[in-house]
Each structure stands twice: as C-alpha cells, then as structure tokens.
Amino acid sequence: MRKGTTRRRFMAGAMVGAAVLPFTARFARAAEFTMKLATGQDPSHPVNKRAQQAADRIKEASGGRLEINLYPANQLGSDTDLISQVRVGAVDAINIASSVLATRVPLAGIVNTGFAFTSYDQVWKAMDGSLGDHIRKDIEKTGAIALSKPWDNGFRQVTSATREIKTPDDLKSFKIRVPAAPILTSLFQALGAGPTPINFNEVYTSLQTKVVEGQENPLPIIATAKLYEVQKYCSLTSHVWDAYWILGNRASFGKLPSDLQTLVTQEFTKSADDERADIAALSKSLRADLAAKGFTFVDVDKEAFRAALGKSSFYKDWRGKFGEEAWRILQSNVGELG
C-alpha cells in the first residue's frame, strides 16, 4: 500500500473520530443529579417494574440530567432500616408499606385497621382524598415527603403450612409471622393467634425452618417471593389492605431544580396508576396460577372474622391511638367500625 494512501486513510479516520467524539461524550457524561431508590420487594414485583419505568422516563425527559438508580430486594437494608436511611439521607427515596412505616409514622397504620376496607372503590376514594391527605401531613413531620400518591400493596391473606384457616377459631395459638407493624400484631393477638414480627427479608427462611407456621401478605408478594414453596394453604381473609408509599428525603428532593421535582412527582404518580392496575389484575389471576403450583385456597366468611374482632377491644384501642379526627375520617370512607 502506498504511503500516501495510508496517510489519507489515517486522516479520514481521525476526522471521523473527531466528529463522533463530541456526540458520544454528550450522551456518556455523568448525570447532573443522581438518586438512590431502595425497596424491599423482589425485582419481579410490579412495584419495582413500575418504579424502574418511572426512573427511565425521568432520565429520558430530563435529557440525562437526573438518574434514579433502583436497589430492590432489601439490597440496602431491611424495611425498617430503609425508613431510618431515608430520614437521614443515606438513601434518597424508598418504597415502604404503610404497615412498616407505622413504626415511625403511627398514623400510617390506620389503613391497616382490620376489615375496614371491603373494596378498591373505598380504598382509592379514601387514599386519593381525605385519609391520604391526613396521613401525608404526618409523614412530612418526619423529614420525609411523599413523592406521589399511594401505590397498592394489596389486600392481605393468611397462609399456613400446618392447617386450613377457615374460621376465627382456627387462628387460636397459630404461630404467624407479621411485619414489624404494631396494628397487625394487635389484630392477630385479638383473634387469639401468636403473631411474631419478622422483617420481610427473613420470612422465607423463618417459614422454611418452622420458626412460624404461617404468614400474611397480598397474593403478589406471596407469588414473587415464592412463599407458596414453604406454605400449603391460603385463606382469602382480606383482613387488611395495605398501601405502598414512595417516600423521598426532603433535603435530597429539595436540591433538585423545580422542573426536575415536578418531573419526579409526575412520573411516579403515573407509575402509581400503572402499578395499581397491575396489582388489581394479579389479585384476580394469581389464584389460578398458584393453585396450579399446588397451593390450596380456602374461601372464608370475612364477616365472621370481623365479628370476632369486634368482640375484642381492638377497634376501641386503635381509635384511641389514632385519635378522634383520624378515626372520623376513616369511618367517613368505610362506615362504622367496632
């Protein structure tokens, strides 16, 4: 090959490289703002899929200025750890269930009042209205802020490896795992069971090693965490509805320019609607899917459980703890309790 030809090709390549570099650099440079979003759920759970979609849309719409990195499955700590971390800014945002959030924001647990909600119509009327607003104000007193309207954790069901739970009497002395949520511990104590608070990242092992006989969670959690592998029966009690909150550290969120703050709220609210639809659909389809895996479903008379709870001091006790204003708001959405 002649030297002239070689030199011309080298120069042409250099010119192409010079033209490409600025284009590549423009998209490869680090984001101006980054945030960590931590969750306790399996990556396959809708809450993580929809959170990732929100993060992707935010990155694209911001031209790469804001990048939100998702850390699922308790990678950054247990659920209770994450509440502490978001308050001090060790993580910028978390997804947390109301039942666990109640350990730091007691009023958040009012949505877990036993057998209060009977339908999603009641749930979303309350949570997108007066009850959600009331809870949000208490959350903001802790240094955290809600980045969107509440997401759906679903109605919780009781599972067991040892017995079918058909009536309230079947819960007597039943060793059941509950989250670190005082109201759920109280509920099962009132029904005569033996509730044991255990963080979610230890649930599978606790069931496998027979530390507890059963647990209670919404069907999507039971499915994605594969709890059906270490449980035999699922009683459709729907004893409690639970919310998910996307919470941000106030200082971290405040560092974002106003346009990015609006973008974050907008996209996580969109994903909230998507995730709600996912959970509603899964709650219907998973019964057949899990039954095919050998999981036995038990239909129960929910009113019998609610009546048994009403004979205890459960409603009176929690009315006193939540306060008359909060209880009035709850009952305005679900009717008289107790």
Secondary structure by P-SEA (a helix, b strand, c coil): ccaaaaaaaaaaaaaaaaaaaaaaaaaaccccbbbbbbbccccccaaaaaaaaaaaaaaaaacccbbbbbbcccccccaaaaaaaaaaccccbbbbcccccccccccccccccccccccaaaaaaaaacaaaaaaaaaaaaaccccccccccccbbbbbbcccccccccccccccccccccaaaaaaaaaaccbbbbbcccaaaaaaaaccccbbbbcaaaaaaacccccccbbbccccbbbbbbbcccaaaaaaccaaaaaaaaaaaaaaaaaaaaaaaaaaaaaaaaaaaabbbbbbcaaaaaaaaaaacaaaaaaaaaacaaaaaaaaacccccc
